[in-house]
């Protein structure tokens, strides 16, 4: 099922395999960001973290992911949340069964 993405703030999309390879945990994210269940979602091979509020939250999280050995674009990326309210965006791993490749 596709992940609905917020238009109000950035969301980081992380490949689940990269997240696991780096030894990251949901608890680490909760401790650092105090996330609600709706701000850390896993669907298929994707993890969506956000919307991330605060001016430096996304930038700081990107730096932490890179320090963990993840590569921007190959392992994760930021969707800005900067689009009009009338547009809804959804994310889905291209290799998820039933999705277009």
The first five atom37 places (N, CA, C, CB, O) and aatype in JSON, in Angstrom:
{
  "aatype": [20, 20, 20, 20, 20, 20, 20, 20, 20, 20, 20, 20, 20, 20, 20, 20, 20, 20, 20, 20, 20, 20, 20, 20, 20, 20, 20, 20, 20, 20, 20, 20, 20, 20, 20, 20, 20, 20, 20, 20, 20, 20, 20, 20, 20, 20, 20, 20, 20, 20, 20, 20, 20, 20, 20, 20, 20, 20, 20, 20, 20, 20, 20, 20, 20, 20, 20, 20, 20, 20, 20, 20, 20, 20, 20, 20, 20, 20, 20, 20, 20, 20, 20, 20, 20, 20, 20, 20, 20, 20, 20, 20, 20, 20, 20, 20, 20, 20, 20, 20, 20],
  "atom_mask": [
    [1, 1, 1, 1, 1],
    [1, 1, 1, 1, 1],
    [1, 1, 1, 1, 1],
    [1, 1, 1, 1, 1],
    [1, 1, 1, 1, 1],
    [1, 1, 1, 1, 1],
    [1, 1, 1, 1, 1],
    [1, 1, 1, 1, 1],
    [1, 1, 1, 1, 1],
    [1, 1, 1, 1, 1],
    [1, 1, 1, 1, 1],
    [1, 1, 1, 1, 1],
    [1, 1, 1, 1, 1],
    [1, 1, 1, 1, 1],
    [1, 1, 1, 1, 1],
    [1, 1, 1, 1, 1],
    [1, 1, 1, 1, 1],
    [1, 1, 1, 1, 1],
    [1, 1, 1, 1, 1],
    [1, 1, 1, 1, 1],
    [1, 1, 1, 1, 1],
    [1, 1, 1, 1, 1],
    [1, 1, 1, 1, 1],
    [1, 1, 1, 1, 1],
    [1, 1, 1, 1, 1],
    [1, 1, 1, 1, 1],
    [1, 1, 1, 1, 1],
    [1, 1, 1, 1, 1],
    [1, 1, 1, 1, 1],
    [1, 1, 1, 1, 1],
    [1, 1, 1, 1, 1],
    [1, 1, 1, 1, 1],
    [1, 1, 1, 1, 1],
    [1, 1, 1, 1, 1],
    [1, 1, 1, 1, 1],
    [1, 1, 1, 1, 1],
    [1, 1, 1, 1, 1],
    [1, 1, 1, 1, 1],
    [1, 1, 1, 1, 1],
    [1, 1, 1, 1, 1],
    [1, 1, 1, 1, 1],
    [1, 1, 1, 1, 1],
    [1, 1, 1, 1, 1],
    [1, 1, 1, 1, 1],
    [1, 1, 1, 1, 1],
    [1, 1, 1, 1, 1],
    [1, 1, 1, 1, 1],
    [1, 1, 1, 1, 1],
    [1, 1, 1, 1, 1],
    [1, 1, 1, 1, 1],
    [1, 1, 1, 1, 1],
    [1, 1, 1, 1, 1],
    [1, 1, 1, 1, 1],
    [1, 1, 1, 1, 1],
    [1, 1, 1, 1, 1],
    [1, 1, 1, 1, 1],
    [1, 1, 1, 1, 1],
    [1, 1, 1, 1, 1],
    [1, 1, 1, 1, 1],
    [1, 1, 1, 1, 1],
    [1, 1, 1, 1, 1],
    [1, 1, 1, 1, 1],
    [1, 1, 1, 1, 1],
    [1, 1, 1, 1, 1],
    [1, 1, 1, 1, 1],
    [1, 1, 1, 1, 1],
    [1, 1, 1, 1, 1],
    [1, 1, 1, 1, 1],
    [1, 1, 1, 1, 1],
    [1, 1, 1, 1, 1],
    [1, 1, 1, 1, 1],
    [1, 1, 1, 1, 1],
    [1, 1, 1, 1, 1],
    [1, 1, 1, 1, 1],
    [1, 1, 1, 1, 1],
    [1, 1, 1, 1, 1],
    [1, 1, 1, 1, 1],
    [1, 1, 1, 1, 1],
    [1, 1, 1, 1, 1],
    [1, 1, 1, 1, 1],
    [1, 1, 1, 1, 1],
    [1, 1, 1, 1, 1],
    [1, 1, 1, 1, 1],
    [1, 1, 1, 1, 1],
    [1, 1, 1, 1, 1],
    [1, 1, 1, 1, 1],
    [1, 1, 1, 1, 1],
    [1, 1, 1, 1, 1],
    [1, 1, 1, 1, 1],
    [1, 1, 1, 1, 1],
    [1, 1, 1, 1, 1],
    [1, 1, 1, 1, 1],
    [1, 1, 1, 1, 1],
    [1, 1, 1, 1, 1],
    [1, 1, 1, 1, 1],
    [1, 1, 1, 1, 1],
    [1, 1, 1, 1, 1],
    [1, 1, 1, 1, 1],
    [1, 1, 1, 1, 1],
    [1, 1, 1, 1, 1],
    [1, 1, 1, 1, 1]
  ],
  "atom_positions": [
    [[0.85, -1.18, 0.0], [0.0, 0.0, 0.0], [0.9, 1.25, 0.0], [-0.97, -0.01, 1.23], [1.86, 1.3, 0.76]],
    [[0.61, 2.23, -0.82], [1.42, 3.45, -0.88], [1.34, 4.25, 0.42], [0.99, 4.32, -2.05], [0.33, 4.22, 1.12]],
    [[2.4, 4.97, 0.7], [2.48, 5.87, 1.86], [2.03, 7.26, 1.44], [3.91, 5.9, 2.45], [2.57, 7.83, 0.49]],
    [[1.06, 7.8, 2.14], [0.6, 9.16, 1.89], [1.63, 10.12, 2.46], [-0.81, 9.41, 2.52], [2.08, 9.95, 3.59]],
    [[2.02, 11.14, 1.7], [3.07, 12.07, 2.11], [2.5, 13.46, 2.36], [4.17, 12.14, 1.04], [1.62, 13.93, 1.64]],
    [[3.0, 14.1, 3.39], [2.52, 15.41, 3.81], [3.02, 16.53, 2.92], [2.92, 15.67, 5.23], [4.16, 16.51, 2.44]],
    [[2.16, 17.51, 2.7], [2.55, 18.71, 1.95], [3.0, 19.83, 2.87], [1.39, 19.19, 1.07], [3.34, 20.92, 2.41]],
    [[3.0, 19.57, 4.18], [3.27, 20.64, 5.14], [4.71, 20.7, 5.65], [2.37, 20.51, 6.29], [5.14, 21.73, 6.16]],
    [[5.45, 19.6, 5.52], [6.82, 19.55, 6.04], [7.56, 18.4, 5.37], [6.83, 19.38, 7.6], [6.92, 17.52, 4.78]],
    [[8.89, 18.38, 5.44], [9.67, 17.32, 4.79], [9.4, 15.94, 5.37], [11.14, 17.63, 4.9], [9.09, 15.79, 6.56]],
    [[9.52, 14.94, 4.52], [9.47, 13.54, 4.9], [10.69, 12.86, 4.31], [8.13, 12.85, 4.42], [11.02, 13.08, 3.14]],
    [[11.37, 12.04, 5.1], [12.48, 11.24, 4.58], [11.97, 9.86, 4.24], [13.66, 11.17, 5.61], [11.28, 9.22, 5.04]],
    [[12.32, 9.41, 3.06], [11.98, 8.06, 2.6], [13.28, 7.26, 2.63], [11.34, 8.07, 1.16], [14.26, 7.64, 1.99]],
    [[13.28, 6.16, 3.38], [14.48, 5.34, 3.56], [14.19, 3.93, 3.07], [14.93, 5.33, 5.06], [13.14, 3.36, 3.37]],
    [[15.12, 3.37, 2.33], [14.99, 1.97, 1.93], [15.15, 1.1, 3.17], [16.05, 1.6, 0.83], [16.12, 1.25, 3.92]],
    [[14.2, 0.21, 3.39], [14.21, -0.64, 4.58], [15.5, -1.46, 4.67], [13.0, -1.56, 4.58], [16.05, -1.62, 5.76]],
    [[15.98, -1.97, 3.55], [17.21, -2.77, 3.56], [18.41, -1.94, 4.0], [17.47, -3.36, 2.17], [19.28, -2.45, 4.7]],
    [[18.46, -0.66, 3.61], [19.56, 0.22, 4.03], [19.45, 0.54, 5.51], [19.55, 1.51, 3.19], [20.46, 0.57, 6.22]],
    [[18.25, 0.79, 5.98], [17.99, 1.06, 7.39], [18.49, -0.09, 8.25], [16.48, 1.3, 7.64], [19.18, 0.11, 9.25]],
    [[18.13, -1.31, 7.85], [18.56, -2.5, 8.59], [20.06, -2.73, 8.47], [17.8, -3.73, 8.09], [20.7, -3.1, 9.46]],
    [[20.61, -2.53, 7.3], [22.05, -2.72, 7.09], [22.88, -1.8, 7.98], [22.4, -2.46, 5.62], [23.94, -2.19, 8.46]],
    [[22.38, -0.59, 8.21], [23.09, 0.39, 9.05], [22.86, 0.13, 10.54], [22.64, 1.8, 8.69], [23.44, 0.82, 11.38]],
    [[22.01, -0.84, 10.87], [21.74, -1.16, 12.27], [20.89, -0.12, 12.98], [23.03, -1.32, 13.0], [20.96, 0.01, 14.2]],
    [[20.1, 0.62, 12.22], [19.24, 1.65, 12.8], [18.0, 1.0, 13.4], [18.85, 2.7, 11.74], [17.58, -0.08, 12.97]],
    [[17.4, 1.67, 14.39], [16.19, 1.15, 15.01], [15.14, 2.25, 15.15], [16.5, 0.55, 16.38], [15.46, 3.44, 15.17]],
    [[13.91, 1.84, 15.24], [12.81, 2.78, 15.47], [13.03, 3.51, 16.79], [11.44, 2.04, 15.47], [12.76, 4.7, 16.89]],
    [[13.53, 2.8, 17.8], [13.75, 3.4, 19.11], [14.72, 4.58, 19.03], [14.29, 2.35, 20.09], [14.53, 5.59, 19.72]],
    [[15.75, 4.48, 18.2], [16.7, 5.59, 18.03], [15.99, 6.82, 17.48], [17.85, 5.18, 17.08], [16.23, 7.94, 17.94]],
    [[15.12, 6.62, 16.52], [14.39, 7.73, 15.92], [13.41, 8.34, 16.92], [13.63, 7.27, 14.66], [13.28, 9.56, 17.01]],
    [[12.72, 7.47, 17.68], [11.79, 7.97, 18.68], [12.5, 8.79, 19.74], [11.05, 6.81, 19.34], [12.02, 9.84, 20.16]],
    [[13.67, 8.3, 20.17], [14.43, 9.02, 21.2], [14.88, 10.39, 20.7], [15.65, 8.19, 21.64], [14.8, 11.38, 21.42]],
    [[15.36, 10.43, 19.47], [15.87, 11.68, 18.91], [14.77, 12.66, 18.51], [16.74, 11.38, 17.72], [14.93, 13.87, 18.65]],
    [[13.66, 12.13, 18.0], [12.65, 13.0, 17.4], [11.29, 12.98, 18.09], [12.46, 12.61, 15.98], [10.41, 13.79, 17.76]],
    [[11.1, 12.08, 19.06], [9.82, 11.96, 19.76], [8.66, 11.79, 18.77], [9.58, 13.19, 20.65], [7.71, 12.57, 18.78]],
    [[8.75, 10.78, 17.93], [7.8, 10.56, 16.85], [6.5, 9.92, 17.32], [8.43, 9.71, 15.78], [6.48, 9.14, 18.28]],
    [[5.43, 10.26, 16.64], [4.16, 9.57, 16.83], [4.14, 8.36, 15.89], [2.93, 10.53, 16.55], [4.97, 8.27, 14.99]],
    [[3.21, 7.42, 16.08], [3.13, 6.28, 15.16], [2.95, 6.7, 13.7], [1.99, 5.38, 15.57], [3.44, 6.01, 12.8]],
    [[2.26, 7.8, 13.46], [2.03, 8.26, 12.08], [3.24, 8.95, 11.48], [0.85, 9.18, 12.04], [3.24, 9.24, 10.28]],
    [[4.27, 9.22, 12.27], [5.46, 9.9, 11.78], [6.61, 8.93, 11.49], [5.92, 10.94, 12.78], [7.68, 9.35, 11.04]],
    [[6.4, 7.65, 11.73], [7.37, 6.6, 11.37], [6.55, 5.44, 10.83], [8.28, 6.17, 12.61], [5.98, 4.66, 11.59]],
    [[6.5, 5.35, 9.51], [5.65, 4.34, 8.88], [6.5, 3.42, 8.0], [4.54, 5.0, 8.03], [7.41, 3.86, 7.31]],
    [[6.17, 2.14, 8.05], [6.85, 1.15, 7.24], [5.81, 0.51, 6.33], [7.57, 0.06, 8.12], [4.75, 0.07, 6.78]],
    [[6.12, 0.49, 5.04], [5.24, -0.15, 4.07], [6.11, -0.84, 3.04], [4.27, 0.87, 3.4], [6.85, -0.18, 2.31]],
    [[6.03, -2.14, 2.98], [6.86, -2.89, 2.04], [8.32, -2.63, 2.32], [6.52, -2.5, 0.59], [8.79, -2.87, 3.44]],
    [[9.05, -2.16, 1.33], [10.48, -1.91, 1.46], [10.83, -0.46, 1.74], [11.18, -2.35, 0.22], [11.99, -0.06, 1.61]],
    [[9.82, 0.34, 2.13], [10.07, 1.75, 2.42], [9.73, 2.11, 3.85], [9.27, 2.62, 1.47], [8.8, 1.56, 4.45]],
    [[10.5, 3.04, 4.38], [10.22, 3.65, 5.68], [10.05, 5.14, 5.43], [11.36, 3.35, 6.74], [10.9, 5.76, 4.8]],
    [[8.96, 5.7, 5.93], [8.73, 7.15, 5.82], [8.84, 7.75, 7.21], [7.33, 7.45, 5.19], [8.14, 7.33, 8.13]],
    [[9.71, 8.74, 7.36], [9.89, 9.43, 8.62], [9.47, 10.88, 8.4], [11.38, 9.33, 9.14], [10.13, 11.63, 7.67]],
    [[8.39, 11.25, 9.03], [7.89, 12.61, 8.87], [6.38, 12.64, 8.84], [8.44, 13.23, 7.62], [5.72, 11.6, 8.89]],
    [[5.83, 13.83, 8.75], [6.51, 15.08, 8.45], [7.43, 15.52, 9.6], [5.48, 16.16, 8.16], [7.12, 15.35, 10.78]],
    [[8.55, 16.09, 9.21], [9.58, 16.53, 10.15], [9.45, 18.04, 10.36], [11.0, 16.17, 9.65], [9.75, 18.82, 9.46]],
    [[9.01, 18.42, 11.53], [8.83, 19.85, 11.83], [10.09, 20.4, 12.48], [7.6, 20.08, 12.75], [10.87, 19.66, 13.08]],
    [[10.27, 21.67, 12.35], [11.47, 22.33, 12.88], [12.42, 22.62, 11.75], [12.15, 21.47, 13.95], [12.6, 21.81, 10.84]],
    [[13.03, 23.77, 11.82], [13.86, 24.26, 10.73], [15.04, 23.35, 10.39], [14.39, 25.62, 11.09], [15.35, 23.19, 9.21]],
    [[15.68, 22.77, 11.37], [16.88, 21.95, 11.13], [16.66, 20.45, 11.27], [17.96, 22.36, 12.06], [17.6, 19.68, 11.1]],
    [[15.45, 20.02, 11.57], [15.21, 18.6, 11.85], [15.59, 17.72, 10.68], [13.75, 18.39, 12.2], [16.32, 16.74, 10.87]],
    [[15.13, 18.02, 9.48], [15.44, 17.19, 8.31], [16.94, 17.22, 8.01], [14.64, 17.67, 7.08], [17.54, 16.18, 7.73]],
    [[17.54, 18.4, 8.06], [18.98, 18.53, 7.79], [19.8, 17.72, 8.78], [19.4, 20.01, 7.83], [20.74, 17.02, 8.4]],
    [[19.45, 17.8, 10.06], [20.16, 17.04, 11.09], [20.0, 15.54, 10.89], [19.67, 17.44, 12.49], [20.95, 14.78, 11.04]],
    [[18.78, 15.11, 10.54], [18.54, 13.69, 10.34], [19.3, 13.17, 9.12], [17.04, 13.42, 10.18], [19.82, 12.05, 9.14]],
    [[19.36, 13.95, 8.07], [20.13, 13.58, 6.87], [21.6, 13.38, 7.25], [19.99, 14.65, 5.76], [22.22, 12.41, 6.83]],
    [[22.14, 14.3, 8.02], [23.54, 14.18, 8.45], [23.76, 12.91, 9.28], [23.96, 15.43, 9.27], [24.77, 12.23, 9.11]],
    [[22.82, 12.59, 10.16], [22.94, 11.38, 10.98], [22.87, 10.12, 10.13], [21.84, 11.36, 12.03], [23.61, 9.17, 10.37]],
    [[21.99, 10.11, 9.13], [21.89, 8.95, 8.25], [23.18, 8.77, 7.46], [20.7, 9.1, 7.29], [23.66, 7.64, 7.3]],
    [[23.74, 9.86, 6.98], [25.01, 9.77, 6.24], [26.15, 9.31, 7.15], [25.36, 11.14, 5.62], [27.01, 8.55, 6.72]],
    [[26.16, 9.75, 8.4], [27.16, 9.29, 9.36], [27.01, 7.8, 9.66], [27.05, 10.09, 10.66], [27.98, 7.14, 10.03]],
    [[25.81, 7.28, 9.49], [25.55, 5.85, 9.7], [25.94, 5.01, 8.49], [24.07, 5.63, 10.02], [25.81, 3.78, 8.5]],
    [[26.43, 5.68, 7.44], [26.88, 4.97, 6.25], [25.87, 4.93, 5.11], [27.23, 3.6, 6.61], [26.12, 4.29, 4.09]],
    [[24.73, 5.59, 5.28], [23.74, 5.6, 4.21], [24.07, 6.7, 3.2], [22.32, 5.8, 4.78], [24.6, 7.75, 3.56]],
    [[23.75, 6.46, 1.96], [24.03, 7.41, 0.88], [22.75, 8.09, 0.44], [24.7, 6.69, -0.32], [21.74, 7.45, 0.12]],
    [[22.81, 9.44, 0.42], [21.66, 10.2, -0.06], [21.35, 9.78, -1.5], [21.93, 11.74, 0.02], [22.25, 9.62, -2.31]],
    [[20.11, 9.61, -1.79], [19.55, 9.21, -3.08], [19.57, 7.71, -3.27], [20.3, 9.89, -4.2], [18.55, 7.14, -3.68]],
    [[20.69, 7.04, -3.01], [20.72, 5.58, -3.18], [20.0, 4.86, -2.04], [22.17, 5.1, -3.25], [19.32, 3.86, -2.29]],
    [[20.12, 5.35, -0.82], [19.52, 4.68, 0.34], [18.34, 5.44, 0.94], [20.57, 4.49, 1.39], [17.46, 4.83, 1.55]],
    [[18.31, 6.74, 0.78], [17.22, 7.55, 1.33], [17.15, 8.85, 0.56], [17.42, 7.82, 2.84], [18.08, 9.25, -0.15]],
    [[16.0, 9.52, 0.73], [15.92, 10.87, 0.19], [14.8, 11.65, 0.79], [15.77, 10.83, -1.3], [13.86, 11.1, 1.37]],
    [[14.9, 12.95, 0.65], [13.96, 13.88, 1.27], [12.95, 14.38, 0.24], [14.71, 15.06, 1.92], [13.3, 14.83, -0.84]],
    [[11.69, 14.27, 0.63], [10.64, 14.94, -0.13], [10.28, 16.18, 0.67], [9.37, 13.99, -0.37], [9.91, 16.08, 1.84]],
    [[10.38, 17.33, 0.06], [10.35, 18.62, 0.75], [9.06, 18.93, 1.48], [10.62, 19.69, -0.21], [9.07, 19.67, 2.46]],
    [[7.94, 18.39, 1.03], [6.67, 18.8, 1.6], [6.24, 20.16, 1.09], [6.75, 18.82, 3.1], [5.34, 20.79, 1.64]],
    [[6.89, 20.62, 0.02], [6.61, 21.94, -0.53], [5.81, 21.8, -1.82], [7.91, 22.72, -0.78], [6.34, 22.02, -2.91]],
    [[4.56, 21.43, -1.68], [3.65, 21.38, -2.83], [2.28, 21.82, -2.36], [3.61, 19.95, -3.46], [2.01, 21.84, -1.16]],
    [[1.41, 22.16, -3.28], [0.11, 22.7, -2.89], [-0.77, 21.67, -2.17], [-0.63, 23.23, -4.11], [-0.66, 20.46, -2.4]],
    [[-1.62, 22.18, -1.31], [-2.52, 21.33, -0.52], [-3.45, 20.5, -1.4], [-3.34, 22.19, 0.42], [-3.88, 19.42, -0.99]],
    [[-3.76, 20.98, -2.59], [-4.68, 20.26, -3.46], [-4.04, 19.05, -4.13], [-5.23, 21.19, -4.51], [-4.74, 18.28, -4.8]],
    [[-2.74, 18.87, -3.98], [-2.02, 17.75, -4.58], [-1.67, 16.72, -3.51], [-0.74, 18.24, -5.31], [-1.09, 17.07, -2.48]],
    [[-2.03, 15.46, -3.74], [-1.66, 14.38, -2.81], [-0.61, 13.52, -3.48], [-2.91, 13.52, -2.41], [-0.75, 13.13, -4.63]],
    [[0.47, 13.24, -2.73], [1.53, 12.38, -3.23], [1.63, 11.13, -2.38], [2.87, 13.13, -3.24], [1.43, 11.16, -1.16]],
    [[1.94, 10.02, -3.05], [2.09, 8.73, -2.4], [3.42, 8.14, -2.83], [0.91, 7.78, -2.72], [3.86, 8.35, -3.97]],
    [[4.06, 7.39, -1.94], [5.33, 6.72, -2.26], [5.16, 5.22, -2.12], [6.48, 7.22, -1.34], [4.47, 4.73, -1.23]],
    [[5.81, 4.49, -3.04], [5.77, 3.04, -3.02], [7.05, 2.53, -3.65], [4.52, 2.49, -3.77], [7.52, 3.09, -4.64]],
    [[7.63, 1.49, -3.08], [8.82, 0.88, -3.65], [8.5, 0.32, -5.03], [9.38, -0.23, -2.71], [7.48, -0.36, -5.2]],
    [[9.34, 0.59, -6.0], [9.09, 0.16, -7.38], [9.1, -1.36, -7.51], [10.13, 0.75, -8.32], [8.56, -1.9, -8.47]],
    [[9.71, -2.04, -6.55], [9.79, -3.5, -6.64], [8.68, -4.19, -5.86], [11.13, -3.98, -6.14], [8.67, -5.42, -5.77]],
    [[7.74, -3.42, -5.29], [6.62, -4.01, -4.58], [5.73, -4.73, -5.57], [5.84, -2.95, -3.8], [5.36, -4.16, -6.59]],
    [[5.35, -6.0, -5.28], [4.48, -6.73, -6.21], [3.22, -5.92, -6.51], [4.09, -8.11, -5.62], [2.58, -5.36, -5.62]],
    [[2.88, -5.87, -7.78], [1.69, -5.16, -8.22], [1.93, -3.7, -8.55], [0.65, -5.25, -7.18], [1.02, -3.03, -9.03]],
    [[3.14, -3.18, -8.31], [3.4, -1.79, -8.65], [4.05, -1.72, -10.01], [4.28, -1.11, -7.59], [4.64, -2.7, -10.48]],
    [[3.94, -0.57, -10.63], [4.57, -0.37, -11.93], [6.07, -0.2, -11.73], [3.97, 0.87, -12.66], [6.49, 0.5, -10.81]],
    [[6.88, -0.82, -12.56], [8.34, -0.7, -12.42], [8.9, 0.37, -13.31], [9.01, -2.01, -12.73], [10.11, 0.6, -13.31]]
  ]
}
